[in-house]
Amino acid sequence: MPINLLIVGHANTGKTSLIRTLIRDKGFGQVGNTAGTTRHVEAVDIKVDNHSVLRLIDTPGFEDSIGLWDVRCQPECATLTNAQWIEDFPNTLLSKREFEQEGKILKQLAHADIILYVIDARQAPMGKYLDELSILACASKPIVPILNFSQPETEQQRQWQSILAERHHHTFVKYDTVAFFFEDEKRLYQTLQSLAPSQYDSLQVLLDTRYEAAQQRRVEAIKYVAEMLFSCASMRIESDTYPPQKNIQEAFEHAIRSIEQSTIMRLLALYEFQKDDTKIHSLPIENNRWQQDLFSPESLTEWGIQAGATAMTGAAIGASIDILSAGLSLGTATTLGALLGASWETGKHYKETLKSKVMKKHLLCLEDATLTLLTLRAISLIKHLHQRGHATLEAYKLDEGVNSDIKSLGSQFSNEWKIIRQRPESNDVNSAKNQKIITGLKSKLNTYIV
């Protein structure tokens, strides 16, 4: 049987938000900035391998705890034990009229194993909140105070800690449903382990599973970004002129933006968020003319396997290229031919490169500045999603995350951009040689995403 966790608290303290973050689903319940958004009881299970470990029971918020506690203290209720009062009150006329929402809470107390009392840590501990704790104590169930909206720490938090200690609630958990930190969730599960020792092992499995899932998301996110950067850095579009005509420029920009947009959607899906969780400002794109250095170490590795054995054939091809090009010198064309003779299969990979040189075409590629900006935006988004609570209502503005702590990467990737541009026309991210480059990108990205 799962542990029944009753989520209670004053109206609009973030009870439903807590559940959304715990189950990684922003579609659960209703969340808003107005008081009393939740008007009925709703439950959801957290499972591991189809085994329910926790059952989270959402409740309406307390609206008049002062009045309800005053009822409890009236002479006609004084003869009732706490257990009798908790059981009887939901069936009274008062519960159905003046205290409708409170009656729903009390009715669920009998079914709870542990009570999570959600506190808006931005608010001072006023009398109505203290009466709520008194009412909940009547159930004689373990109570775990949850300090929501706990980033950054405030004077009100310290007041709450003092008040809770006076009421013998020495164990509390800071759990911000907007600025999510896995360590906070870990402490919550560890607290539950201490209160439900018979469920210790199943809770540990849940904790381990959550940790492994978070690490795997990080690995997958870095992979998505590395593949995006490779695709963008290897993107080339042919143009008769430079600067390119407007339609060529727009086609180039659309191709780059589409690659980034596709990656953003993959990242949102990976972290179980939706498209409207981000606002994406248009990526400013700068292009440059691309000229491959056929004599770079990377290119020569591609070409030079059998160069000595077939140089004469290559020279003959070079003479033909010289006639067709009418612009390349005989020496340059012969050298190109020698490279072609090195391996005809390799030459076929470079056909667009050679064609552009012979026909005097321009190949557009991204400048380093735009590639760096793509990298910054992607790193910022991953960092944000890794700590975004599923109750967050405000969309993340992508460019706002490009901050000083990662701007330092600057030219750290310039060598990678150069290597990628020297690759043959094939930009298949799954090819063995390209995967080697992508692995290098992932390794470098890993140092910036912690």
N, C-alpha and C positions, 0 to 999 in steps of 0.2 A: 504493500500500500504506500502511496506517496505521502510525504509530509504536507499537511494542509497549512499553508501560510495565509493568514488573514491580513490583508493590506488595509490599514485604517489610518485615519488622520483627519484633521480639519479640512473643510472644503478648500480645494485649489492649492493643496500643498505638493501635489505631484505623485499621487498614488498610482494612477493609470500610467503616468510617465515612467514610474519605476518598473512596472510590469512590462511595458514596451521595451525598455532597455534590457531587462533580464531575458526576455524571449526573443530579442532581436527582430521585432516586428512593429513597425510604426502604424500598422493598420488596426491594432488591438484597441478597442474602446474608443472613447472620444476624449480629445485633449484640447483645451482652450484656455484663454486668459481670463475667462469669466468664472465666477464662483459656481460650484455645484454642477459642473459639466456632466459628471457621472450621476445618474439617477436610479440605477438599479445594480443588482449584484451580478457579476460576471466572473467566470473562472476559466483558467487555461492551465494545461500541464506542461512542464518541462521534462522532456524525455531523453533517455540515452538508450540507443538500440531498441526503440519501441517500448522501453520500460519507463513508466512514470516515476520520476524521482521527487519532484515538487509539484504541488497544485497551488497555484496563485489565485486567491479569491479577492477580486476587486470589489470595493464597497463604496456607497455614496459617502460624502464627507459629513463630519459633524457640523451642524448648523446652529444648534442651541444647547451646547453641553452644559452651560451654566444653569439653564432652566431644568435640564434633565437631572443634573446632580442635586438640585434643590428638591425635585420630586423624590429622589432616593432618600433624602434626609427627612422627609415628612414623617410624622408619627405613624401614619397608616402603613408605611413601608418599613418602619424601624424593626418590626418583629420578624421580617423576612430575612433569611440568610442571603448572602450575595448570590449564591447559585439559584435560589428560589426567585429572587427578583429578576435576574437575567432571563430565566425561563418564562416567567409570567408576564413581564412587561410588554413583549411584542404582541400579546393578545388583547391588550387593553385599548379602550377608546382613545386614550391619550396618544398611544403609539400610532394609531391610525389617523390622528388629526394633527395635534401640535408637534408631535415628534416622529413624523413619518420616516424621515431618513435615519434618525437615531434608532428607531425600532428595527429597521432592516439590518443595521450593524449588530445590535444585541442578539438578533435571531441567529446570526452566523457565528457568534462567539462560542456557542456550544460545540460547533463542528471544527473549531480551530485547534491545531496542535501548538502553533507558535503565532504570536501576533507581531507583525511589523508595523510599528507606529511611525508614520512618515511626518517629518517636521520640516517646515520651510525655515531653514537656518538663517534666513535673512530677517526673520521676524523675532522680536523679543518674546520671551516666555511669559505671555500674559495669562490672566486667571482662567480664561476659557480653555486654554491648552492644558493647564494643570487639572481642571475638572475632567477633561477627556482621559487623562492618565488615571484619575481616580475611578472613573467608570470602567475602564478596561481592566483595572486591577481586580474588580469584582469577579471577573471570570476565572481568576486563579490560574492563568496560563502564562507561560514565559513571554515577556515583552522585549522586543529588540528595537530600540529607537533608531531610526534612519534619518541622519541629518542630510537632507536634500539641499541642492543649491549651495554647496559647501565650498565652492571655489570663487573667490579667495576666502581665506578665513577672516571672520569678522568678530567684533565684540559680542554680538548677539550669540554667536556659536559658543563662546566662552561662558556666557550666562546660562545657556542651555545645558552645558556640561555640568555646571555647578548645581543647577536645579535637579537634573537627572540623578546626580550622585546623592543628593539629599533624599531622593525617593528610592534609593538603593538600585538604581539602574546604572551600574558602573560600566557595563558593556554597551557600547553604541557603535554604529557604523556610519562613516561618511560615504555617501554614495550619490554623486552628482549625476542626475539623469540627462544633463545637457553636455557637460564636459566629462566624458566617460573615461575612467581609468580601470584597467583590468585588476590592478592590485586591490581596489575597493571591493570589487565583486569577489575576489579571492577571500578577503577578510569576512565578507558576509557569509560565504559558504563555510568558512572555518568556525564562525560563531554558531551557525546552525549545527555543525558537527558536535560542538560542545553541549548544545541543548537537546540534541537527539542522537545520543551515542549509538543507539541500535541501528541508525541509518548512516553511521560514519562512513562505511565502505562505499555505499552507493553515492554519497555526496562527494567522496574523493574521486570516484570515477567521473562524475559530472565535472568537477573542477579540472581534472586532468584533460578531459575531452575539450572543455572550453579553452584551456591553455593551448593545446595542440592545434585547435581550429584557428585560434588567433595567429599562431606562428605560421600556419599553412597559408592563411590569407595574405600575410606579409610577403611570403615567398612568391605566391601567385601574382600579387600586385606588382612586385619588382619585375617579374617575367613579362607581364603585359606592357610595362613601360619600356623595358629594354627592346622588345619587339617593335613597339611604336617608333622609338628613336631610330632603330635600324631602318625601318621602312621609310621614314621621313628623310633620313640622311642619304639613302640610296635612291630617292625619287629623282627622276630626270625627265624633262619634257623638251622635245625638240622645237626650236624656233629658227625661222629664217633670218631674223634680225635680233639685235640686242641694242637697246632695251627691246623686250618683246612687244608684239602688238597686244592690245587690250584683251582680246579674247583668249590669247595664249596665257597671258598673265593670270586672268581670272580662272582658267582651267587649272593652272598650277596651284593657285591659292586654294581652290575648292578641294583639290586632291589632298593637300596637306591638312586642311581643317577637317576633312572627313575622317582621316586617319586618327587625328586627336579625338574627335567626337566619339568615334567607335571605341577608342580606348577608355574614355571617361565613362561610357555606358557599361563597359565590361567591369570597371572598378566599382561603380555604384552597385551593380548586380552582385559582385563578389562580396561586398560588405552589407548586402541586403538593404540598400537604399534605392530611392527612385529618382527619376530624371529631375523632378522639381526640387530635389534637395540641394541642387547646385545652380548658381547663375554664372554662365560662362561668357565673359567678355570676348569679343572677337580677337583672335590671335593676329597681331601685326606680323606680316610675313615679308621678309627681304630675300630676294634671290640674287644669284650671281651666275656668271657664265662658268660652266664646268669644263675643265680640260684635264683629261687623264694623263698622268705622267707614266708613259709606257715603260720608262726605265727605272721606276721606283722599285725598291726591294720586293714589295708586295706583288707588283706586276711581273717582275722577272721570275719570281717563284712560280707564277702561273705559267709563264711562257717557256722557261729555260730548261725543261726536263730533257729534251732531245735536241737542243739548239745546235750543237756541234755537228750532229749527223745530217742535218737537213738544211744547213745554211744556204747551199747552192740553189736548192729549190726555192727557198725564200727569196733569194736575190732575183730570180727570174720573175717571181710574182711582183716584186718591188718595181721592176721595170714597167710592168703593165699598169701598176697603180700610178706611176709617174705620168704615163701617157693620158690616163683618164683624169687625173687630178688637175693637171695643167697649172698647178699652183705650188705643189710641193717640189722641193729640190730633189734631184736624182739621188743624192746621198740619203736624205730623209726617207724617201720612198723605198729605197733599197733596204734600209735598216728595218722599216716596217715589214717589208717582205721577208726579211730574215727571221723576224719574230713570227710571222705567219707560218713560215716553213717549219718553225720549231714544233708546232703541233696544230694540225688543221682543226682538230676538235676544239682546242683552246681558242683558235682564231674565230671559230663560229660564235663562241661566247662573247667575243669582242666586236662582233660585226657592226653594232650600232656605234661603238666608239670609233672604229676605223671609218665608217661611213661619214660620221660627222666631220672627221678630219679631212677626208678626201673631198666631200661635197661642200665644205666650208659652212656647215650648219652650226648652230649654237645649241648647247644643251643646258637647260636651266636647272639649277640645284639650289638648296637652301644654304644661306650663309650661316656661319657659326653662331652669330648673334641670335638668330631665330631658333636654332637647335638648342642653344643654351636656355632660351626662354621656355621652350617646350619642356625641357628637363626640369626647370624650376617649377613650372606649373604642375607637372605630374608629381614631383616630390611633395609639394605643398598639399595637393589633394590627398595623397596617400596618408600623410601625417594627420590631416584633418579627419578623414574617414576612420582612421584607427582609434580616434578618441571622440568620435561623434556619437552622442547618445541617440537612441531611436525615438526619443520624445522631443528632439529639437524641432522647433517649428520654423525657425529662420533658415532660409537657404544660404548655403555657403558661397560667397563670392570668390571665384577662383583666383583672380589676380591679387586679392588682399592677402593671400597666403604666401605670396612671394616675398618673404621677409629677409632680414639681414642675416639670420643664422644659416641660410643656405645660399645666399648670393655669393658667398666666397668660392663656390665651385667654379665660377667664371670660365677660365680656359682649361679646366681640369679634363674636359672631354675632347679637346681639340685634336689630339692624336687619333682618338677613335673615329671622329668624323672623317679625318683624312683617309684612314684605312678603309672605311666603308665606301667612300667615294671611289677608291681605286679598285673596288670589286667589279667583276664582270656584270653584264646586263642583268643576269639572274638575281633578283632580290628576294628569292624564296627564303622565308625565315626558318624553314624546316631543313634546308640543306645542311650537310655536315659542316662545311667550311663556314657558312654563315652562322651556324649555331655556336661555333667557337668564338666568333666575334661577339655574339649576343651574350655568351657566358661572361666575357670580359666586361661588357656593359653592366650586367647584373652584379658582378663583383664590386664594381665601382659605385653603383647606385646604392648598394647595401650599406656602404659607409655613411651615407647621408640620411638613411631612413632607419631610425632606431626607436 
